[in-house]
């Protein structure tokens, strides 16, 4: 999980907008739920993961709509993710998102703020967006 960090006692969710992410998802899926854009490359890895790790892997596939603006694409996926993974639908809803493939979307900080994600920072892999109540002293690097 190159470039990511695990937060103790926090639930992370990875959002992958990169249609060429491919096998890199295999490391991330072991650590957290993954939402990933459908593509020829990504679908091969997702299918293989679902067959070999069906009990332990939580992968959701989403689509990029033709002619949809990058800003709307970002918002649509994050609102849907929040509806399914958020604290209003799950007792242990996510506390932080790791966003990969930023060149495919327009990162809209207003959308992140509306979802309660106000601790937003650029990273080597894309973006990290977390809830403010995250205790910064609990960060533990697991892969660099």
C-alpha positions in Angstrom: 0.0 0.0 0.0 2.7 2.4 -1.1 2.3 5.9 0.2 -0.7 5.3 2.5 -1.1 5.2 6.2 -3.4 3.2 8.5 -5.2 5.1 11.2 -5.6 3.1 14.4 -9.3 2.7 15.4 -10.4 4.5 12.2 -12.1 3.2 9.1 -10.5 4.0 5.8 -12.1 3.7 2.4 -10.1 3.9 -0.8 -11.7 5.6 -3.9 -9.9 4.8 -7.1 -10.8 7.0 -10.1 -7.8 5.7 -12.1 -9.0 3.4 -14.9 -5.4 1.9 -15.2 -5.0 1.3 -11.5 -4.9 -2.5 -12.0 -2.9 -4.7 -9.7 -2.2 -1.9 -7.2 -5.7 -2.4 -5.8 -4.6 -5.9 -4.5 -2.6 -4.3 -1.7 -5.2 -1.7 -0.8 -8.1 -4.2 -0.7 -6.4 -6.2 2.1 -6.6 -3.1 4.3 -9.9 -1.4 3.6 -13.0 -1.3 1.4 -12.3 -0.1 -2.1 -14.5 1.8 -4.5 -13.0 1.5 -8.0 -13.9 2.8 -11.5 -14.8 0.1 -14.0 -12.4 -0.4 -16.8 -10.9 -3.3 -18.8 -7.8 -3.4 -16.6 -9.5 -2.8 -13.3 -12.3 -5.3 -14.0 -9.8 -8.1 -14.5 -8.2 -7.5 -11.0 -11.6 -7.0 -9.4 -12.9 -10.3 -10.8 -9.9 -12.2 -9.7 -10.0 -10.7 -6.2 -13.7 -11.5 -5.8 -13.1 -15.1 -6.8 -10.1 -15.7 -4.6 -11.0 -13.5 -1.6 -14.8 -13.4 -1.7 -15.2 -13.6 2.1 -12.6 -11.0 3.0 -12.6 -8.4 0.2 -15.0 -5.4 0.0 -14.9 -4.0 -3.5 -17.5 -1.7 -5.1 -17.3 -0.9 -8.8 -18.6 2.4 -10.2 -18.9 3.9 -13.7 -17.6 7.0 -15.4 -20.5 8.4 -17.4 -19.8 9.7 -20.9 -19.8 13.5 -21.1 -20.1 13.9 -17.3 -17.9 16.8 -16.0 -15.0 15.8 -13.7 -16.6 17.8 -10.9 -20.0 16.1 -11.2 -18.3 12.7 -11.5 -16.4 13.3 -8.3 -19.5 14.4 -6.4 -21.7 11.6 -7.7 -19.3 8.9 -6.6 -18.6 10.4 -3.2 -22.3 11.0 -2.4 -23.0 7.4 -3.3 -20.1 6.1 -1.3 -21.2 8.2 1.7 -24.7 6.7 1.4 -23.4 3.2 1.5 -20.3 3.5 3.7 -21.1 6.5 5.8 -22.1 6.8 9.4 -25.8 7.3 8.5 -25.9 3.8 7.0 -23.3 1.9 9.1 -22.5 2.0 12.8 -18.8 1.9 11.9 -18.9 4.3 8.9 -15.7 5.6 7.4 -13.6 8.3 9.0 -11.2 8.9 6.1 -11.1 8.6 2.3 -7.9 7.9 0.3 -8.5 9.2 -3.2 -6.5 7.8 -6.1 -6.6 9.0 -9.7 -7.1 12.7 -9.2 -6.4 13.5 -12.8 -9.6 11.8 -13.7 -11.8 14.1 -11.5 -11.9 17.6 -10.2 -11.4 17.4 -6.4 -14.2 19.5 -4.9 -13.4 20.5 -1.4 -17.0 21.7 -0.9 -18.3 18.2 -1.5 -15.8 16.8 0.9 -16.8 19.4 3.6 -20.5 18.6 3.1 -19.6 15.0 3.9 -17.9 16.0 7.1 -14.4 15.6 5.6 -12.6 18.8 6.5 -9.1 17.5 7.1 -8.0 17.5 3.5 -4.4 17.1 2.3 -2.5 16.3 -0.9 -0.4 13.2 -0.8 2.0 11.3 -3.0 -0.8 9.0 -4.2 -3.6 11.6 -4.6 -5.6 13.0 -1.7 -6.5 12.2 1.9 -9.8 13.5 3.3 -10.7 12.8 6.9 -13.0 13.9 9.7 -11.6 16.6 12.0 -12.1 14.4 15.1 -9.2 12.2 13.9 -6.5 12.2 16.6 -3.4 13.0 14.6 -1.2 11.2 17.2 -2.8 7.9 16.1 -1.2 7.9 12.7 1.0 5.0 12.1 2.9 4.5 8.8 2.6 1.0 7.5 4.0 1.4 4.0 6.1 4.2 2.7 
